[in-house]
């Protein structure tokens, strides 16, 4: 059984978007899914809270979102059960991962620093003017997509989204200072490595596997990762693998043996040592901690 992934097709299942195609979705109401199992997000989304408050669990941590706060989630995070006040009012723009890559504005040399910042601080307080600006883009783009196909509709929407993302980048600069990087072969290799790593499932744990797919030597790939991100290729691989392990151990109905096999670990003993090293407990102990029961 494959991991449960949250993408734009998943949103359609809950019948909550006010608009949704294979590239973009607009949401302004919550489904009754507070108790659903963890979902790995395979899309970029930005939620602006206009009224009320919510508590959202992301990658095992809880974040509170109040009026005039923006919640920003990038692909590969794990969303778990959340709570919202009865008077919650918000606007959400959700973009598919391929569409974000096509727009390319979040796929340059600045991406890694931004991703790292947003993983630690996904909730950002906005000014009243920034909230107003977001809502204007929300209404304008949603309006351009209503009423059926129009001449040059896709190009118009692409241009508006690019403008929105530029302004979004300007907002981010209030919180994280990232110097633009010139295009280099190393940055391109690092981006390709991250895209391969994030899109592969189950994820091999060998640097040489990814290097071979990218037609590189393992030493060169490791050197590039260290230079661009300050993190080794091996550590990056483990970071993503541990996310998959954590996600699957939180799924009820899957045995530890099934998870071990799904992630292609050689045996239960090796899997147990890996989980203990990276999550601090054996698979059964970790599952008991997060689910409150035994496997």
SULFENDA-V10147 format. One record per residue. N is the residue number from 1. RES is the residue in three letters. SS is DSSP state (helix for helix, strand for strand, loop for the rest). OMEGA is omega in whole degrees, 0 to 359 (* if undefined). Layout:
n->N res->RES ss->SS omega->OMEGA
n->N res->RES ss->SS omega->OMEGA
This chain:
n->1 res->UNK ss->loop omega->181
n->2 res->UNK ss->loop omega->178
n->3 res->UNK ss->loop omega->180
n->4 res->UNK ss->loop omega->185
n->5 res->UNK ss->strand omega->178
n->6 res->UNK ss->strand omega->177
n->7 res->UNK ss->loop omega->183
n->8 res->UNK ss->helix omega->175
n->9 res->UNK ss->helix omega->177
n->10 res->UNK ss->helix omega->179
n->11 res->UNK ss->helix omega->180
n->12 res->UNK ss->helix omega->180
n->13 res->UNK ss->helix omega->182
n->14 res->UNK ss->helix omega->176
n->15 res->UNK ss->loop omega->180
n->16 res->UNK ss->loop omega->183
n->17 res->UNK ss->loop omega->173
n->18 res->UNK ss->loop omega->172
n->19 res->UNK ss->strand omega->179
n->20 res->UNK ss->strand omega->169
n->21 res->UNK ss->loop omega->184
n->22 res->UNK ss->loop omega->182
n->23 res->UNK ss->loop omega->192
n->24 res->UNK ss->strand omega->176
n->25 res->UNK ss->strand omega->175
n->26 res->UNK ss->strand omega->184
n->27 res->UNK ss->strand omega->174
n->28 res->UNK ss->loop omega->175
n->29 res->UNK ss->loop omega->184
n->30 res->UNK ss->loop omega->172
n->31 res->UNK ss->loop omega->177
n->32 res->UNK ss->loop omega->184
n->33 res->UNK ss->loop omega->184
n->34 res->UNK ss->loop omega->184
n->35 res->UNK ss->loop omega->183
n->36 res->UNK ss->loop omega->178
n->37 res->UNK ss->loop omega->179
n->38 res->UNK ss->loop omega->180
n->39 res->UNK ss->strand omega->175
n->40 res->UNK ss->strand omega->183
n->41 res->UNK ss->strand omega->178
n->42 res->UNK ss->loop omega->181
n->43 res->UNK ss->strand omega->174
n->44 res->UNK ss->strand omega->177
n->45 res->UNK ss->strand omega->175
n->46 res->UNK ss->strand omega->181
n->47 res->UNK ss->strand omega->175
n->48 res->UNK ss->strand omega->180
n->49 res->UNK ss->strand omega->180
n->50 res->UNK ss->strand omega->181
n->51 res->UNK ss->strand omega->179
n->52 res->UNK ss->loop omega->180
n->53 res->UNK ss->strand omega->180
n->54 res->UNK ss->strand omega->173
n->55 res->UNK ss->strand omega->184
n->56 res->UNK ss->strand omega->179
n->57 res->UNK ss->strand omega->182
n->58 res->UNK ss->strand omega->180
n->59 res->UNK ss->loop omega->176
n->60 res->UNK ss->loop omega->179
n->61 res->UNK ss->strand omega->181
n->62 res->UNK ss->strand omega->179
n->63 res->UNK ss->strand omega->179
n->64 res->UNK ss->strand omega->181
n->65 res->UNK ss->strand omega->181
n->66 res->UNK ss->strand omega->180
n->67 res->UNK ss->loop omega->181
n->68 res->UNK ss->loop omega->173
n->69 res->UNK ss->strand omega->173
n->70 res->UNK ss->strand omega->173
n->71 res->UNK ss->strand omega->184
n->72 res->UNK ss->strand omega->182
n->73 res->UNK ss->strand omega->179
n->74 res->UNK ss->loop omega->180
n->75 res->UNK ss->loop omega->176
n->76 res->UNK ss->loop omega->174
n->77 res->UNK ss->loop omega->179
n->78 res->UNK ss->strand omega->177
n->79 res->UNK ss->strand omega->178
n->80 res->UNK ss->loop omega->186
n->81 res->UNK ss->loop omega->183
n->82 res->UNK ss->loop omega->179
n->83 res->UNK ss->strand omega->179
n->84 res->UNK ss->strand omega->178
n->85 res->UNK ss->loop omega->185
n->86 res->UNK ss->loop omega->184
n->87 res->UNK ss->loop omega->183
n->88 res->UNK ss->loop omega->175
n->89 res->UNK ss->strand omega->185
n->90 res->UNK ss->strand omega->173
n->91 res->UNK ss->strand omega->183
n->92 res->UNK ss->strand omega->171
n->93 res->UNK ss->strand omega->182
n->94 res->UNK ss->strand omega->182
n->95 res->UNK ss->strand omega->179
n->96 res->UNK ss->strand omega->180
n->97 res->UNK ss->helix omega->178
n->98 res->UNK ss->helix omega->181
n->99 res->UNK ss->helix omega->177
n->100 res->UNK ss->helix omega->179
n->101 res->UNK ss->helix omega->178
n->102 res->UNK ss->helix omega->179
n->103 res->UNK ss->helix omega->171
n->104 res->UNK ss->loop omega->184
n->105 res->UNK ss->loop omega->178
n->106 res->UNK ss->loop omega->182
n->107 res->UNK ss->loop omega->180
n->108 res->UNK ss->loop omega->184
n->109 res->UNK ss->loop omega->181
n->110 res->UNK ss->loop omega->191
n->111 res->UNK ss->helix omega->187
n->112 res->UNK ss->helix omega->179
n->113 res->UNK ss->helix omega->180
n->114 res->UNK ss->helix omega->179
n->115 res->UNK ss->helix omega->180
n->116 res->UNK ss->helix omega->179
n->117 res->UNK ss->helix omega->183
n->118 res->UNK ss->helix omega->176
n->119 res->UNK ss->helix omega->180
n->120 res->UNK ss->helix omega->186
n->121 res->UNK ss->loop omega->182
n->122 res->UNK ss->loop omega->180
n->123 res->UNK ss->strand omega->182
n->124 res->UNK ss->strand omega->176
n->125 res->UNK ss->strand omega->180
n->126 res->UNK ss->loop omega->172
n->127 res->UNK ss->loop omega->178
n->128 res->UNK ss->helix omega->180
n->129 res->UNK ss->helix omega->179
n->130 res->UNK ss->helix omega->176
n->131 res->UNK ss->helix omega->178
n->132 res->UNK ss->helix omega->181
n->133 res->UNK ss->helix omega->178
n->134 res->UNK ss->helix omega->181
n->135 res->UNK ss->helix omega->177
n->136 res->UNK ss->helix omega->177
n->137 res->UNK ss->helix omega->180
n->138 res->UNK ss->helix omega->182
n->139 res->UNK ss->helix omega->182
n->140 res->UNK ss->helix omega->182
n->141 res->UNK ss->helix omega->177
n->142 res->UNK ss->helix omega->179
n->143 res->UNK ss->helix omega->179
n->144 res->UNK ss->helix omega->181
n->145 res->UNK ss->helix omega->182
n->146 res->UNK ss->loop omega->174
n->147 res->UNK ss->loop omega->176
n->148 res->UNK ss->loop omega->183
n->149 res->UNK ss->loop omega->178
n->150 res->UNK ss->loop omega->177
n->151 res->UNK ss->loop omega->177
n->152 res->UNK ss->loop omega->184
n->153 res->UNK ss->helix omega->182
n->154 res->UNK ss->helix omega->180
n->155 res->UNK ss->helix omega->178
n->156 res->UNK ss->helix omega->180
n->157 res->UNK ss->helix omega->178
n->158 res->UNK ss->helix omega->182
n->159 res->UNK ss->helix omega->179
n->160 res->UNK ss->helix omega->179
n->161 res->UNK ss->helix omega->176
n->162 res->UNK ss->helix omega->177
n->163 res->UNK ss->helix omega->178
n->164 res->UNK ss->helix omega->182
n->165 res->UNK ss->helix omega->174
n->166 res->UNK ss->helix omega->180
n->167 res->UNK ss->helix omega->176
n->168 res->UNK ss->helix omega->176
n->169 res->UNK ss->helix omega->177
n->170 res->UNK ss->helix omega->176
n->171 res->UNK ss->helix omega->181
n->172 res->UNK ss->helix omega->183
n->173 res->UNK ss->loop omega->173
n->174 res->UNK ss->loop omega->186
n->175 res->UNK ss->loop omega->181
n->176 res->UNK ss->loop omega->180
n->177 res->UNK ss->loop omega->180
n->178 res->UNK ss->loop omega->180
n->179 res->UNK ss->loop omega->176
n->180 res->UNK ss->loop omega->181
n->181 res->UNK ss->loop omega->177
n->182 res->UNK ss->loop omega->178
n->183 res->UNK ss->loop omega->176
n->184 res->UNK ss->loop omega->177
n->185 res->UNK ss->helix omega->180
n->186 res->UNK ss->helix omega->178
n->187 res->UNK ss->helix omega->179
n->188 res->UNK ss->helix omega->177
n->189 res->UNK ss->helix omega->181
n->190 res->UNK ss->helix omega->178
n->191 res->UNK ss->helix omega->180
n->192 res->UNK ss->helix omega->178
n->193 res->UNK ss->helix omega->179
n->194 res->UNK ss->helix omega->179
n->195 res->UNK ss->helix omega->178
n->196 res->UNK ss->helix omega->181
n->197 res->UNK ss->helix omega->183
n->198 res->UNK ss->helix omega->184
n->199 res->UNK ss->helix omega->182
n->200 res->UNK ss->loop omega->177
n->201 res->UNK ss->loop omega->353
n->202 res->UNK ss->loop omega->187
n->203 res->UNK ss->loop omega->171
n->204 res->UNK ss->loop omega->184
n->205 res->UNK ss->loop omega->182
n->206 res->UNK ss->loop omega->177
n->207 res->UNK ss->helix omega->183
n->208 res->UNK ss->helix omega->180
n->209 res->UNK ss->helix omega->181
n->210 res->UNK ss->helix omega->179
n->211 res->UNK ss->helix omega->179
n->212 res->UNK ss->helix omega->179
n->213 res->UNK ss->helix omega->181
n->214 res->UNK ss->loop omega->180
n->215 res->UNK ss->loop omega->179
n->216 res->UNK ss->loop omega->171
n->217 res->UNK ss->loop omega->178
n->218 res->UNK ss->helix omega->180
n->219 res->UNK ss->helix omega->180
n->220 res->UNK ss->helix omega->179
n->221 res->UNK ss->helix omega->180
n->222 res->UNK ss->helix omega->179
n->223 res->UNK ss->helix omega->180
n->224 res->UNK ss->helix omega->181
n->225 res->UNK ss->helix omega->181
n->226 res->UNK ss->helix omega->181
n->227 res->UNK ss->helix omega->185
n->228 res->UNK ss->helix omega->188
n->229 res->UNK ss->helix omega->185
n->230 res->UNK ss->loop omega->183
n->231 res->UNK ss->loop omega->181
n->232 res->UNK ss->loop omega->177
n->233 res->UNK ss->helix omega->180
n->234 res->UNK ss->helix omega->179
n->235 res->UNK ss->helix omega->178
n->236 res->UNK ss->helix omega->178
n->237 res->UNK ss->helix omega->180
n->238 res->UNK ss->helix omega->179
n->239 res->UNK ss->helix omega->180
n->240 res->UNK ss->helix omega->179
n->241 res->UNK ss->helix omega->180
n->242 res->UNK ss->helix omega->175
n->243 res->UNK ss->helix omega->179
n->244 res->UNK ss->helix omega->179
n->245 res->UNK ss->helix omega->180
n->246 res->UNK ss->helix omega->181
n->247 res->UNK ss->helix omega->184
n->248 res->UNK ss->helix omega->178
n->249 res->UNK ss->helix omega->177
n->250 res->UNK ss->loop omega->179
n->251 res->UNK ss->loop omega->176
n->252 res->UNK ss->loop omega->176
n->253 res->UNK ss->loop omega->176
n->254 res->UNK ss->loop omega->178
n->255 res->UNK ss->loop omega->177
n->256 res->UNK ss->helix omega->179
n->257 res->UNK ss->helix omega->178
n->258 res->UNK ss->helix omega->179
n->259 res->UNK ss->helix omega->177
n->260 res->UNK ss->helix omega->180
n->261 res->UNK ss->helix omega->182
n->262 res->UNK ss->helix omega->181
n->263 res->UNK ss->loop omega->174
n->264 res->UNK ss->loop omega->168
n->265 res->UNK ss->loop omega->185
n->266 res->UNK ss->loop omega->180
n->267 res->UNK ss->loop omega->182
n->268 res->UNK ss->helix omega->181
n->269 res->UNK ss->helix omega->179
n->270 res->UNK ss->helix omega->180
n->271 res->UNK ss->helix omega->180
n->272 res->UNK ss->helix omega->179
n->273 res->UNK ss->helix omega->180
n->274 res->UNK ss->helix omega->181
n->275 res->UNK ss->helix omega->180
n->276 res->UNK ss->helix omega->181
n->277 res->UNK ss->helix omega->188
n->278 res->UNK ss->helix omega->181
n->279 res->UNK ss->helix omega->173
n->280 res->UNK ss->loop omega->180
n->281 res->UNK ss->loop omega->176
n->282 res->UNK ss->loop omega->179
n->283 res->UNK ss->helix omega->181
n->284 res->UNK ss->helix omega->179
n->285 res->UNK ss->helix omega->180
n->286 res->UNK ss->helix omega->178
n->287 res->UNK ss->helix omega->179
n->288 res->UNK ss->helix omega->180
n->289 res->UNK ss->helix omega->187
n->290 res->UNK ss->helix omega->181
n->291 res->UNK ss->helix omega->180
n->292 res->UNK ss->loop omega->178
n->293 res->UNK ss->loop omega->182
n->294 res->UNK ss->loop omega->179
n->295 res->UNK ss->loop omega->*
